Amino acid sequence: MIGRILDIATAKLVQVRGASMDPAFPDGSWVVVNRRAYRWPNKPQRFDVVRFEDPVTPGRWFLKRVVGLPDEEVSLEDGQLKINGSEIPEPHVPDSESPTSDHSWWPCTNEYVLLGDNRAASTDSRKFGTVSLGAITGKVTRRLR
């Protein structure tokens, strides 16, 4: 979840709330979000950390990592990310991360699979499904502290 926000030209300074992105973005840390990162023709890439509006609760914002891109078969099997059947290493996920239940997604054009790094403490695509490009409002470009 995201706490306080301060506008700075084309960027937002956002304070992280919650443990879903530990250890890369711990609770209370500040990040810079580039609000123009995904203007046409640029689109999110795998492992970008993005800011987006909760598809279930309008006005609520999240930071999550892009793990699945449009037109891919994306799955979590025993905690292992697979894209089109091939295992994809996730260096940002803690080694101690325990496996979660299995999930599969088939994002359509302009849809993405977004997961928290700390899967045990994250509300993400495992709960609300894929996220449309239109709901993604920026890319985290830097952690300040």
C-alpha positions in Angstrom: 0.0 0.0 0.0 1.2 3.6 -0.5 1.3 6.3 2.1 1.9 10.0 1.5 2.4 11.4 -1.9 4.2 14.6 -3.1 4.0 15.9 -6.7 7.3 16.8 -8.3 6.9 17.8 -12.0 6.7 14.6 -14.0 7.5 12.4 -10.9 5.8 11.5 -7.7 7.6 11.0 -4.4 5.8 8.1 -2.8 6.2 6.6 0.7 5.8 2.8 0.8 3.3 1.4 3.3 3.4 -2.3 4.1 5.8 -5.2 3.6 4.6 -6.5 0.2 7.8 -5.3 -1.6 10.3 -6.3 1.1 13.3 -6.3 1.0 13.8 -4.0 -2.1 11.2 -1.4 -0.9 10.6 -1.8 2.8 7.7 -0.2 4.8 8.4 3.5 5.2 10.9 3.9 2.4 10.5 6.6 -0.2 10.5 6.0 -3.9 10.4 8.2 -7.0 7.7 7.2 -9.5 8.1 8.4 -13.1 4.5 9.3 -14.3 5.5 9.5 -17.9 7.5 6.2 -18.2 4.8 4.4 -20.1 3.6 7.0 -22.5 3.2 5.6 -26.0 5.1 3.7 -27.3 6.8 2.7 -24.1 5.3 -0.2 -22.1 6.2 -2.0 -18.9 8.9 -4.5 -19.1 9.4 -7.7 -17.0 10.6 -6.9 -13.4 9.7 -3.1 -13.6 8.2 -1.9 -10.3 5.0 0.0 -11.1 2.4 2.1 -9.4 -1.2 1.3 -10.2 -4.7 1.7 -9.0 -6.2 -1.2 -7.2 -8.6 -2.9 -9.6 -11.0 -3.8 -6.8 -10.9 -0.6 -4.7 -10.7 2.7 -6.7 -8.6 5.4 -5.1 -6.3 2.8 -3.5 -2.8 2.5 -4.9 -0.2 -0.3 -5.0 3.5 -0.8 -5.9 4.2 -4.2 -7.4 6.6 -5.9 -9.8 5.7 -6.8 -13.4 6.2 -10.5 -13.9 4.0 -11.3 -16.8 3.6 -9.5 -20.1 0.7 -9.4 -22.6 0.1 -12.6 -24.6 2.3 -14.8 -22.4 1.3 -17.9 -20.4 2.3 -17.0 -16.8 2.3 -19.3 -13.9 3.5 -19.8 -10.3 4.2 -23.5 -9.6 5.5 -24.3 -6.1 6.6 -20.6 -5.8 8.6 -20.8 -9.1 7.7 -18.2 -11.8 7.2 -19.8 -15.3 6.7 -17.9 -18.6 5.4 -20.0 -21.5 6.5 -23.1 -19.5 10.1 -22.0 -18.8 11.4 -21.2 -15.3 12.4 -17.5 -14.9 14.8 -16.6 -12.0 13.5 -13.9 -9.7 16.6 -12.4 -7.9 14.4 -9.8 -6.1 12.3 -12.5 -4.3 13.9 -13.5 -1.0 15.4 -17.0 -0.9 13.4 -17.7 2.3 10.1 -17.1 0.4 7.9 -20.0 1.0 5.9 -21.5 -1.9 2.4 -20.2 -2.4 -0.5 -21.9 -4.0 -0.3 -22.4 -7.7 -1.7 -19.8 -10.1 -2.0 -19.3 -13.9 -2.7 -16.2 -16.0 -3.1 -15.5 -19.7 -2.8 -11.7 -20.0 -4.4 -10.3 -23.1 -3.1 -7.3 -25.1 -2.3 -4.5 -22.7 -2.7 -6.6 -19.5 0.1 -7.5 -17.0 0.6 -9.9 -14.1 1.9 -7.9 -11.1 3.2 -9.6 -7.9 4.8 -8.4 -4.7 8.4 -9.5 -3.9 7.3 -10.6 -0.4 4.6 -13.0 -1.6 3.4 -14.0 1.9 2.5 -10.3 2.6 1.2 -9.2 -0.8 -2.2 -8.5 -2.3 -1.5 -8.8 -6.0 -2.5 -10.6 -9.3 -3.1 -13.8 -7.3 -6.1 -12.0 -5.8 -7.3 -9.5 -8.4 -6.0 -11.0 -11.7 -4.3 -9.2 -14.5 -4.0 -5.4 -14.5 -4.6 -3.2 -17.6 -2.0 -0.8 -18.9 -4.5 2.0 -18.3 -4.4 1.3 -14.5 -0.6 1.6 -14.4 0.3 5.2 -13.6 4.1 5.1 -13.4 7.4 3.3 -13.0 9.5 3.3 -9.8 12.8 4.6 -10.9 14.6 5.0 -7.6 14.5 4.3 -3.8 15.5 7.3 -1.7 15.8 5.6 1.7 
